[in-house]
């Protein structure tokens, strides 16, 4: 389901999350107009284990404070990779430049 919103969003000029929120607003409005009770096929009512149709709109969960050493190491490696904006070629040229200066 989220891919349909990514397809429609550029045509409308909104983000996929905005399209989905507007769709949910329209569903709520239609339900109020019809004075119906909650339907069983409502895509917003998920049970544990079901796939969330729009996970990108949910807030991020904070990292637990008491993590294993392996998890901490994995996170630090991931942060280092994300912080690495210089490519291999740029690093090599910088190293060669330092060698020439020395």
N, C-alpha and C positions, 0 to 999 in steps of 0.2 A: 503493500500500500504506500509506503513513503515515496517510492519512485514516481508514482503518478503525480504527486505534488511537486516533485522536482521538474517534471515535464511541463506542468501547467504554470508554474510560478513565473518563468520568464515572459510568458505570453501576457499574463496579467500585470506584471511589474511588481510582484511581491516576492518574499522569500517563501520557501516551502512550508516553514513553520507558521508563517502568517496565513497562508492558504488553509492549512489544517485547522488553525484556531478559528478562522472565519467559518469554515465548514461546521465545526463543532458548535459555534454560536448559532448558525442557521438550524442545526439539528435541535438545539435547545428551544429556539423560538418556535419551530414547528411542533415540538412536543407540548409546549405550553398552549399553543393555539388549539390543538386537538384535545387538550385536557386528558391525555393518556397517562397511565402509570408507566414506570420504567419498563422498557421492553427488554427481552432476553438477548436480542441480537445487537444491543448497543455496543459499538466498538470501543467505547471509552471505559466500560466496566470490565476489567480484566481480573481473572482469578490467578493465584500463584501458579507459575509455570507456563503461562500463556505468553506469547510474544507481544511486546509493546509496539504499537504501530508508529509511535513517534518518540523514540528515546532521546532524540537530540534536544527536546524541549524540557527535559527533566534536569534539575540541578545536579551538579557533580557531587559525588559522595566524598567526604574528606578521607584522607589516608588515616588508617588506624595508627595510634601512637606506639603501641607495643607490637612492632613488626619483627619478624625473624631476621637474622643477619643476611640470609640469602635474598630476602625480599628487599631489604635496604640496599644491598649491593646492586641488585637488578634495577632499582629505581635510580640510583646514582649513575649507573651506566646509561640508562635511558635519558636522564637529564643531560649528561655529557654529550650524548649523540645529538640531542635536540639543540644544544647550545653550539654545536660545531657547524658554523656557517661557512667556514673556509673549506674549499675542496682539496683534494689530494694534490692537484697541480699547484695550487697557490701555496700550500704548505711546503712542497718540494722547492719551489722557487724561493721562498723565504729562507729555507734552510741553506740553499746554495748561496744566497746573498750573504747570509751570516758567515758562511765558511770563507767567502771571498774577502769579506771585511776583516776577518781574523787573521 
